[in-house]
């Protein structure tokens, strides 16, 4: 196994610091990055001991965050904090001076803590506030069972600092232990070793032994239960969702086994999924050992479980090997989409994988069109200084990143590319990297080694898509496109053909409606297939978008759109529909719905829609 010296040193340093009380001096390995106030080359956290109480009555988390640190003869250590009430700070058990810096609306504040050269532990006493962005407190009526409240966190990209004072940079990896006290009738779970049953006193203890980036520290509290799928996979959900989730995700063990065959041993022992209430802003979040997932993937036929394959793939790309800065986000997501497609191909065949890849390619085209006035945003390597890193979390990182890697694979051969990727994950395990280091590694270990010339820098540092892109072909999608064209001409469709369609084919069918499709034709399709009332959230979302695009109001579709936007908080889905309203000069209608729906959304979603609709919440 070939291991880069600096990466191995960093990993060993992080792993040893949690158990060794002797002072260690960190290597000068950290990159200066714009989304954290921390100065880790001077003083860096290595382990967190969290002791907190979750109070649903006040909607406040309070307690202590205590850190083991390494310092390089520094007189202070700087943490990131935002919308937290910092009550006191101690260094090695004694009160110490601390200062709160100027507030930045994106980054929050620097929390500067006085330390000595031999300080080993820093402890912060704090409370969250009603402005804490990572947390979403849900009333019982906002949950599936509607009996108990619910809480979940969302840390990516830089929101962990809003519920824990921390050095909130992805390149700073730490282990953690946590004691979390919650109401006795609820269960707490984290991105760590988790309980399988409720405790009697509502006290839960957690341990994450592998070093992870701060954005991956996650907590959920609710009236949930666990159901295993295998000895290392299972699902958490509210009672009414548990059996549905268990069926939907029953292929999880097969996914893990398939992933291991491709790129090496799963390094996190357990791979569980928790199905959260519908306000969760993402499809999934790859929190180690416990993926957070939206209920919108529960379709009843396992048709949307590529999302689970995606979050599993993050166990290698993102969690095991992490982007050092948010400018390098494509290293997390492009690799993960590529890995996801390989898992889906291994389990369900190349046709399904290619259909998913084609949908991603269409998403990429829409994103490129949306960035036509800001082409710099279509580069893989971004420059996000002065901006929210969420600005880079779009199809460019995911689908252009995937297309780059697929083009590489087709250029060098799958066999050579698989060997390269497996070695990349193994040799960079539990470390962070950036674009420049990856290019160097790629050149030395794949391209130069095999005498291959490839336009890597054009793919990464130039806008748009180079000409030497892989062409993704799907015979099934081509047949679907023929059916769309024939329907537009003849106003008729052979329903027998559609009886075997997958949800991906239905999505492709609806997304390819031409601009000149008439309202009458929309009505015909809706009467034939009842698309307005589809139980598949993905099909429903693209149909609602087309209903807005084509000014279709039949079959109570307007009411269904409002219900969908009010009940679902997944940012991709709701932003697609609100964007359609805005694109079609129906912003007033969008705002009328948004005012009703906004309180059900997480801050990640409201931040996006507020900007899109120019909505002022004050």
N, C-alpha and C positions, 0 to 999 in steps of 0.2 A: 504494500500500500504506500503510495507516494503522498507524503504530507508536507505541505509548505511549512517551513520552520516557524515563521511569525504566527501563522494560524494555530499551529500546535501549541506554541508557547502561550498564546492568548487563552486557548481552551483549557489547558492545564491550570493556568492561573485562576480562571473563573471557578473551575471545579474545586480546587484546593482551598480557596479562600473561605468557603462556607464552614469548613471544619477545622481550619488551622488558625489559631489566635495570634500567631506571630505576624509581625508586620511584613508586608510584601510591597514592593514598589512596582507599579504597573509599567509595562512597556509603553513607549510613546507610539502607540499604534492607531489612535483614534483620529478620525477625519474631522476636520472642522466642518460643521454642518449647520444650516440656517434655521432649523426648526426646534432647537433646544438651546436653553441658556447654559447648560452644563459645560464644564471644562474638564472632561474626564482624564485628560493627560496630566492634570494637576491633582485631582482627587476623584475617585470613582467608586460607586456602590457596587458590591459584588453579591450581596444576599439581603433579602428582605424578610423580616419577621413582622407580620401584620396581626394586630389584635383589635378587632372592630365589633361594634354592635350595630345592627340594622334595625332602625326604628320606623315602622310604617306609619305610626300616628303623626310623627313630625316630618316624615320623609327625609330623614337625616341619617347618614352613616357617621359614627364618631369612634375615636380610639387612637391607636398609636401605629405609626410606621417606623420600625427600627431597622437600621441598616448596618451591616458590616461594610467597612470601607477600606480601600487602599489609597494612600496619598503619597505624593511625590514631593515631600517637604512643603506641603501647602498649608496656608494659614486659614483657608476656608474651603468649604465644599458647596457647590451650587446645585440646587434642585429646581425642577420645573413645578410650578403650581398655577392653578387657575380656578377662580371662584371657590377657594377653600378658606376656611376660617382657621388660621394657624394660631394655636393657643400658647404653645410653649415648645422649646427645643432643648434637648440635652445632648451632651457629648460625654460618653463613658459614664453615664448616670448622673452627671452634674449639669445644672442649668448653664446654658451658654448663650452668648449674644447671637442674634439673628437679625437680618434686615430684609425687608420686602422692597423689591425694585419697582420700576415704572411698569405700568400695565400696558400690554399689547393685546389688541382685540383677538388676534389669532393665537399668539404664543402664551398669553397669560403673563405671569410675573416670574422673575428670578428670585428664589429664596436662598439667600446667602447665609451660611452657617459658619460661625467661628469654630475652628478646630486647632489642635496642636499637632506637632509632627508625629506624635505617637498615638493619636486618637484612633481607636479601632471601631467604635460604634457611635452612631448618631441616631437619636430618637426624636420624632416629631409627633406632638400631640395636636390633633386637628379634628375638624368637623367639615362635612360637606355642607353646601348651601342650596337654596332653591334655584340657583343658576348653574348647578353642576351639570355639564353637558353629557357626560358619559352615562349617567344613570337615567333609566326611565322607570318611574313608579307607576304601577297600573292598579286601578281600582278593580274590584272583583268583576264588575260588568264588562271590563275590557279583556278578560281572560276567556278561555274556552269553557271552563266549568262554571264560571260566574259565582264562585263561592268564597274565594280567598284572594287577597291582593297578590301582586307579583312584582318582582324587581329584576332587572337585568342590566348589565354594563355593556358598553361597546367602546373599546379603547382605540381601535385603529381610526385615524393614523396617530393623532397627538391628543387624544382625549383621556388617556389614563391619568394624566396630571390633574384632571378635574375631579378625580375621586381618590387619588393617592398622590401625595407630594413625592416626586420621583425624578430621576434623570431620564427624561422621556425621549430618548433617541433609540432607534432600532439597533444601532451598533453596540449599545451597552447591554450586555446579557447578564442576567442574574438568576440565582435560584431563589425560592421563597418557601416559607412556612406561613400558615395563616390560622388564626383562631377567629371564628365568625359566630356571633351570637344572634339568633333570629327567633321570632315567635315559635313556641313549641309545636304549633300545628303545621309549620312549614318546614321545608328542607332546603338546605344550602348546598350548592355544588360550585366547583371552580375548575379552572384549567390546571388541574392537579390530580393527585390521587383522591378519589371520591367515595362517599358512602353509597351504599345500595339501599339503605332503609333510613327512616327518620330516627333521630335520637329522641329520648324522652324529655330532655331539658332544652332542646334547641341550640345546643352548642356543637359546633363542627370544627374539626381540625384537619388541615390540609397540608400536603407536602408536594412541592415540585422540585425534584432532585436534579433535573437537567436545566442548564442555564438557558433562559429564554429572553426575548426582547420585551420591554415593558408593555408594548401595545397588546401583547398576548396574555396579560394577566386579566382574568375574567371571572365574574361572579354572577350567579343567578339564584334567586330565592323564590320559592313558590310551593304550592300544594302539588307536588310532583311525585311520581313513582318510577321505578326502574324495571326494565324487562330485558334480560340478556338475549343475545342472538348466538353468541359463541362464548368461549371462556375469555375472550379479549375484546368483544364487541357487544354493544347493547344500546338501548334507547331510554332516555328520560322524557317524560311528558306528563301533562295533566291527565287525570284518570280517563276522561272521555276521548282523549287522543292516543292513549298508550297502545292499544291494539292496532289501530290504524297505522301508527308510526312503525310499530314492530313489523307489520306486514310490508309496508312500503320500503323499509330499509333492510329487509331480510337477506339481501345479497351482500351486506357489508363485509362479512368474513371473507367471502369470495373476492371482493374488491381488494382487501388487504393482502390476501395471498397472491393475487395477480400483480399487485404493485411490487411486492417483494421479489417476485420472479424477474421483474424488469430492472429494478434499480437498488436492490439490497434490502437488508433486514429493517423492518419497522422499528424505530428507535425509542418509542414512547410507551411501550408495554400495552397500554389500553387505548382503544379507539371507540369512544362512545359519542352519541349524538343526543342533544337535548332539543326538542321541538318547543320553541318559544311562542308566546302570543303573537298575533299577526302584525303588531306594530314594529316588530324587529325590522331594522332598516335595510338589511342585506339578505341575499338568498341564503348565505351561510357565512360563518366566520370561523376560521381554522384554529380556534383556541386549542392548544396542545392537550391531548387526551380527551377533550370534550368539545366537539364541534357544536357551535350554536347554529340552529337552522330555522328558517321560516316555515310556517305551516302551509304556505302556498305550494310547496313541492309535494304535499300529500294529495295525489291525484287518484289513488285507488288502483293504479295499474303499473306502478314503478316507472312510469314514463318520464318523470322529471328527475330521476335520481342521479343523473350525471352531475348534479350539484354535489352530491355526497362524494362521488369520485373526485371532483375538483377539490373539496376540502380535505379529503384523504391525501391527495397528491401534495398538498401544502405541508404535510408531515415531513416531506423531503425538501421541497422548494418553497422556502418562506420560513418554516419553523426550524428545520435542521440547518439550512443555508439561507441566510437572511440578507435582504438588501441593507447596505450600511446606512444609506440615506434615502429619503423619499424621492430624490431625483433619480434613483436607481430602481424604482418600483417595478419596472418591467421584469427585473430579475426574479422577483417573487411571482408575478402573475403570468408572464409569457411562458415560463417553464412549467407552471402549474397547469395551464390550459393544454400545453403539449402532452404532459403526463396524463391529464384527465382523458384526453382522446385515446391515448394508448391503453388505458385501463378499460374504457368503454369498448374499444375494438377487441380487446382480449376476451371480454365477457359477452358482448352482444354482436360482434361482427363488424366488418369494415363499413358496411352500408350505413349502419346507425352512426358510427363515428364520423363518417364523411358528411352525413346530414347535419350533425351538430357543428362540424367545422364550417360547412357552407353557411349555416345561420350566423355563425361568428363572423364569417367573411362579409356578409351583408351588414351586420352591425358595424363592422369596420368602415365600410363604404359610407354609411350614414354619419359616422363620427368624422371621417375625413371631410365630408361636405359641410358638417357643422363647424369645422375649424378652417374653412377656406379663407377666412379673413385673418386667422392667426396660425399660419402654417408651422410656426416654431413649436406649437403644441402637438404636432404629429410626429415629433422625433421620439425615439425610444428613451434616450438619455435627456432628461428634462433639466430645466433651470428654474426651480420653484422658489427661490429666495424672495421674500416679501409677499408670498402667496400662501394660501392654505394648501397643504399637500393633498387634500381631497380633490383639488383641481386636476391632479394627474391620475386619478383613479377612474379611468374610462377605457374604452375599447382599444385605444392605442396600446396601452401597456398589455392588455390581455390578448387581443387578436392580432395586432401587428407583431407583438412579441412571439406569439404562436407561429405566425406565418414565417417569420425569420428562422425559427428553429426547424420548422417543417421543411423549409427550403434548404437549410443546412443538411438535414437528414437525407433528402433526396439527392443532394449533391455528393455527399461522402459515402452513402449507403447506410441503411438502417443498422446493420451489424456493427459498423465502426462507430456510429453515433451513439448507439446504446452502450457500448463499452466506454465511450468517452463520458457520457452522462453518469453512469454508475460510479466511475472513478471520481468524477467531480463531486458528487454527493458524499462519497466516503472520505475523500481527502479534505473536504471543507466542513465536515460535520461539526455542529454546535459552534459555528463561527459566522461572521458576516463578511460580505464582499461588496465591491462596487463594480461599475461597468468596466472601468479601465483594467482592474485586476482580472475580470472575467475575460476580456479580450486577450490579454497576455496569456492566460491559461489556455484559451481556445487555440491561439496560434501555436503554442508550444506543444500541446497535447493532442491536437487533432489535425489542424491544417498543414503546418510545416512538416509534421511527422509523416503525413501521407502525400506530401507534395501537391497540395490542393490550393488553388487561388480562389479566394472568395471575397466579395465586396462588403465585408463586415462593417466597416466604418460608414459606408453609405447607408446601410440599413439602420445603424444606430444613431448616427449624428446628423442625418439629413432628413428633411420632411418628406412625407408621402411614402409611396411603396415603390421600391426598385423594380425594374422590368424582369429581373430574374426570379420572380416569385413562383412558388409552387402553385399549380392549378388544381383546385379541389373539385373533383367531379362526383356528382351523385346522379345516377340514372333515374332513381325514384323522383328526385326533385325536377329533373327535366320533364318527366311525364306529368308531374303536377302542373308545371308551367304550361304545357300543351293543353291541359284541361282548362286552365284559366283562360287562355286565349280562345279556345273553342266556345266556352261559355259566353264570353263577351260578344262573340259573333252570332251565336245561335240562341242565346237565352235559355239553354237547356244543359243539363248535366246528368250523366249516367251515375246514379247513386250507388249502383253495385260496385263501381270502381273504388268508391271511398270507404267501403265497409272494412277494408283491411289496412286503411291508412293508420300510420302512427301519429301521435300528437305533433311530431316534428313535421310530417307532411302537411297536417292541417295548418300549422303555423306558417309554413312556406306558402301554402295556398292563399291564406288570407293576406299575408304581407305583400303578395305580388299582384293584388288588385290594381289595375291601371287607374290613372286619374279620371279617365272618361267613363268609368263604370257608373251606371245610372242608379238613382235611388230605387227604381223599380227592380233592378237586378239585385241590389242589396236586399230588398224585401224578399225576392224569390229565394235567395240563398238562406236567409234567416228562417223563412217558413219551412224550407226543406230540411235544414240541419239544426235549427234552434240554437244558433251560435250565440245569441244574446244570453242564453241561460246555460252556457257551457260550464261544466263542473271542473274543467281544467283551467287553472288560473292563467296560464301562459296563453292558451288559445283565446280566453276571454279578453285578456289585455290587448292582444293585437287586433281582435275584432272591434273592441271599443275604440281603438285608435282609428280604425278605418271608418267606423260609423261617424266619428267626428269629421274625418277628412271628407267624407262624401255626403255630409249633411243628412244622414239617415236617422230617423226618429221613431221607427216602427218597433213593435213588440216590446214596448216599455223600456227601450234601451237606455233612455236618458235616466230613468230611475235606477236601472241596474248599474250604470256608470257611477252615479252618485253613491250608491250602496258600496260598490267596489272601492271607491276612493276613500270612503269613510271607514271601512273595515280593514283595509289592507294598508300596511305602512312600508312595504318593501320599496325602497327608493327607486329602483329601476322601473318597476311597474307604474308607480304613480307619476313619476316624472315624465314617462313616455306619454301618458294620457294628458297631463297638464300641458305638456309641450305641444300636443296636437291641438288643444284648445287655443293656445297662443298663436300657433302657426296659421290657424284658420280664423283669426280675428275674433275669437270668442273668449277673450280674457275675462270679461265680466262674468260669464257663466262659470269659468274656472274659479274665480275668486269667491263666488257665492258658495260653491261646494267646499273650497279650501277653508273658508272661515268655520264651517261646521266640522271639517275633518281634522284640522290642524292639531287639536289637543290630543288626538290619538297617535300622532307621529312622534318618533324619536327626533332629537335635535339634529342628527345627521341628515334626516329627510327634510325637516323644516328649513334648515340652512340652505339646502338646494332649492326648494320650492319658493321660499321667501325671495331669493334672488331672481329666480325665473319670472315670478309674477309681480316683482317689485312690491312685495307685501311688507308693510310696516306693522309689526306685532304690537307696538306700543300704543 
